[in-house]
């Protein structure tokens, strides 16, 4: 089944669900997951009705789709009702660019800009941390594969260039000893590391939120 066909089928299901949600004063959130772009999520929400559907903004997943998280946050902000917040490390690999999950503030994302966008659109939006279990969840951006580009006609060259610059910046930080290197990113995360991931992320979100809240 092609991806456009899957999107069309999803849109059909949402149209069927919408009146049930409205009748019960409920709503569902669509996540910016790693297989769907923020633009596609927004189109689904707008078509089915933002009174019945919203967005769960995942700051790390949008990177896998070649999107600048700040730009993605701007696209989804009017509809964001929930968040999965975590930072990322980026490294050039044999597959293209590898994305790895890191605690908020330890990766390459611009948290002042991201939180400012989200909080201006909805000052009461829940800021939730999605942690890690066992690994830092490496996922590839297939930037050397023409099929990856062909599969996403909305892919923005400027946003992808931003991610390439972020990759270089992260690698340089790691080489200077200020961030985890590739072998460490690919290493296991034990229970203490998983707990620390969430705790340090919450602390950083509170610091940034206090600084940028409208």
C-alpha positions as CSV (number, residue, x, y, z in Angstrom):
1,X,0.0,0.0,0.0
2,X,1.5,3.4,-1.0
3,X,1.9,6.2,1.5
4,X,-0.6,8.5,-0.2
5,X,-3.1,5.7,0.0
6,X,-2.4,5.2,3.7
7,X,-2.9,9.0,4.2
8,X,-6.2,8.9,2.3
9,X,-7.4,5.9,4.4
10,X,-6.4,7.7,7.6
11,X,-8.3,10.8,6.5
12,X,-11.4,8.7,5.9
13,X,-11.2,7.1,9.4
14,X,-10.8,10.6,11.0
15,X,-13.9,11.8,9.1
16,X,-15.9,8.9,10.6
17,X,-14.6,9.5,14.1
18,X,-15.1,13.3,14.1
19,X,-18.9,13.3,14.8
20,X,-18.4,10.7,17.6
21,X,-15.7,12.8,19.3
22,X,-17.9,16.0,19.0
23,X,-20.9,14.2,20.4
24,X,-18.9,13.2,23.5
25,X,-16.9,16.4,24.0
26,X,-13.7,14.5,23.3
27,X,-10.7,14.9,20.9
28,X,-7.8,12.9,19.6
29,X,-4.3,14.0,19.0
30,X,-2.2,13.0,16.0
31,X,1.5,12.6,16.7
32,X,4.3,13.9,14.5
33,X,5.6,10.4,14.3
34,X,8.7,9.3,12.4
35,X,6.8,8.1,9.3
36,X,4.6,11.2,8.8
37,X,5.6,14.8,8.2
38,X,4.3,17.8,10.2
39,X,2.7,19.1,7.0
40,X,0.8,15.9,6.6
41,X,-0.4,15.9,10.2
42,X,-1.6,19.5,9.8
43,X,-3.5,18.7,6.7
44,X,-5.2,15.7,8.4
45,X,-6.2,17.8,11.4
46,X,-7.5,20.7,9.3
47,X,-9.5,18.4,7.0
48,X,-11.1,16.4,9.8
49,X,-11.7,19.4,12.1
50,X,-9.4,20.9,14.7
51,X,-12.3,20.9,17.2
52,X,-12.1,17.1,17.2
53,X,-8.4,16.6,16.5
54,X,-5.2,18.1,17.6
55,X,-1.5,17.5,17.4
56,X,1.0,15.8,19.8
57,X,4.2,17.5,18.8
58,X,7.3,15.2,19.1
59,X,10.4,17.4,18.8
60,X,12.7,14.5,17.9
61,X,10.5,12.7,15.3
62,X,10.2,15.6,13.0
63,X,14.0,15.5,12.5
64,X,13.7,12.0,10.9
65,X,11.5,13.5,8.2
66,X,14.1,16.1,7.4
67,X,12.3,18.9,9.2
68,X,13.8,21.7,11.3
69,X,12.1,21.3,14.7
70,X,11.6,25.1,15.0
71,X,9.9,25.3,11.6
72,X,7.8,22.2,12.4
73,X,6.7,23.7,15.7
74,X,5.5,26.8,13.9
75,X,3.5,24.7,11.5
76,X,1.7,22.6,14.2
77,X,1.5,25.2,17.0
78,X,-2.1,26.3,16.4
79,X,-3.2,22.7,16.9
80,X,-0.8,21.4,19.6
81,X,-2.6,19.9,22.6
82,X,0.2,17.6,23.9
83,X,4.0,17.2,23.5
84,X,6.7,14.6,23.5
85,X,9.8,16.6,24.1
86,X,13.4,15.3,23.8
87,X,16.6,16.6,22.2
88,X,18.6,14.9,19.5
89,X,22.2,14.3,18.5
90,X,23.0,14.0,14.8
91,X,25.9,12.1,13.2
92,X,26.8,11.3,9.7
93,X,26.6,7.5,9.2
94,X,26.7,4.9,6.4
95,X,22.9,5.4,6.0
96,X,23.1,9.2,5.8
97,X,22.5,11.0,9.1
98,X,21.7,9.2,12.3
99,X,19.3,10.7,14.8
100,X,19.8,9.8,18.4
101,X,17.7,10.8,21.4
102,X,19.2,13.0,24.1
103,X,17.9,14.9,27.2
104,X,16.6,18.3,26.6
105,X,19.5,20.8,26.4
106,X,22.1,18.2,25.5
107,X,21.5,18.0,21.8
108,X,21.2,20.5,18.9
109,X,17.6,21.7,19.2
110,X,16.9,25.4,19.9
111,X,14.7,25.1,22.9
112,X,14.2,28.8,23.5
113,X,12.7,29.1,20.0
114,X,10.6,25.9,20.2
115,X,9.1,26.7,23.6
116,X,8.4,30.3,22.7
117,X,6.5,29.1,19.6
118,X,4.4,26.6,21.5
119,X,3.7,28.7,24.6
120,X,2.7,31.8,22.5
121,X,0.2,29.6,20.6
122,X,-1.1,27.9,23.8
123,X,0.3,29.1,27.2
124,X,-1.2,26.1,29.0
125,X,0.0,23.4,26.6
126,X,1.4,20.4,28.6
127,X,5.1,20.0,28.3
128,X,5.8,16.3,28.6
129,X,9.1,14.4,28.3
130,X,9.2,11.2,26.4
131,X,12.1,9.2,27.7
132,X,14.3,6.4,26.5
133,X,14.4,2.6,27.2
134,X,17.6,0.7,26.6
135,X,18.9,2.7,23.7
136,X,18.9,6.2,22.2
137,X,16.8,5.0,19.4
138,X,19.0,5.7,16.3
139,X,16.9,6.4,13.2
140,X,18.3,7.3,9.8
141,X,17.7,10.3,7.6
142,X,18.3,8.8,4.2
143,X,19.9,11.9,2.8
144,X,22.0,10.0,0.2
145,X,19.1,8.0,-1.2
146,X,17.0,9.6,-4.0
147,X,14.0,7.5,-3.0
148,X,13.8,9.4,0.3
149,X,13.5,12.7,-1.5
150,X,11.0,11.3,-4.1
151,X,8.8,10.1,-1.2
152,X,8.3,13.6,0.2
153,X,7.5,16.3,-2.3
154,X,7.1,18.8,0.5
155,X,10.7,18.3,1.7
156,X,12.2,21.8,2.2
157,X,15.8,22.2,1.1
158,X,16.4,25.1,3.6
159,X,15.2,23.0,6.5
160,X,17.3,20.0,5.4
161,X,20.4,22.3,5.1
162,X,19.7,23.5,8.7
163,X,19.8,19.8,9.8
164,X,23.1,19.3,8.0
165,X,24.5,22.3,9.8
166,X,23.2,21.0,13.1
167,X,24.9,17.7,12.3
168,X,28.3,19.3,11.8
169,X,27.9,21.4,14.9
170,X,27.1,18.3,17.0
171,X,30.0,16.3,15.6
172,X,32.4,19.2,16.3
173,X,31.1,19.5,19.9
174,X,31.6,15.8,20.4
175,X,35.1,15.9,18.9
176,X,35.9,18.7,21.4
177,X,34.6,16.5,24.3
178,X,31.4,18.4,24.9
179,X,29.0,15.8,23.7
180,X,28.6,12.0,23.2
181,X,30.5,10.6,20.3
182,X,29.0,8.1,17.9
183,X,30.0,4.9,19.7
184,X,28.6,6.4,22.9
185,X,25.4,7.4,21.2
186,X,25.0,3.8,20.0
187,X,25.8,2.4,23.5
188,X,23.1,1.1,25.9
189,X,21.2,3.2,28.3
190,X,20.7,1.7,31.7
191,X,17.9,2.4,34.2
192,X,19.8,5.2,35.9
193,X,20.5,6.8,32.6
194,X,16.9,6.5,31.6
195,X,15.8,8.2,34.8
196,X,18.4,10.9,34.5
197,X,17.2,11.5,30.9
198,X,13.7,12.5,32.2
199,X,14.8,14.4,35.3
200,X,17.4,16.6,33.5
201,X,15.0,17.2,30.7
202,X,12.3,18.4,33.1
203,X,14.8,20.7,34.8
204,X,15.9,22.2,31.5
205,X,12.3,22.7,30.3
206,X,11.5,24.5,33.5
207,X,14.5,26.8,33.1
208,X,13.7,27.6,29.4
209,X,10.0,27.9,30.0
210,X,10.5,30.5,32.8
211,X,12.7,32.4,30.4
212,X,10.5,32.5,27.3
213,X,6.9,32.2,28.6
214,X,4.7,35.1,27.4
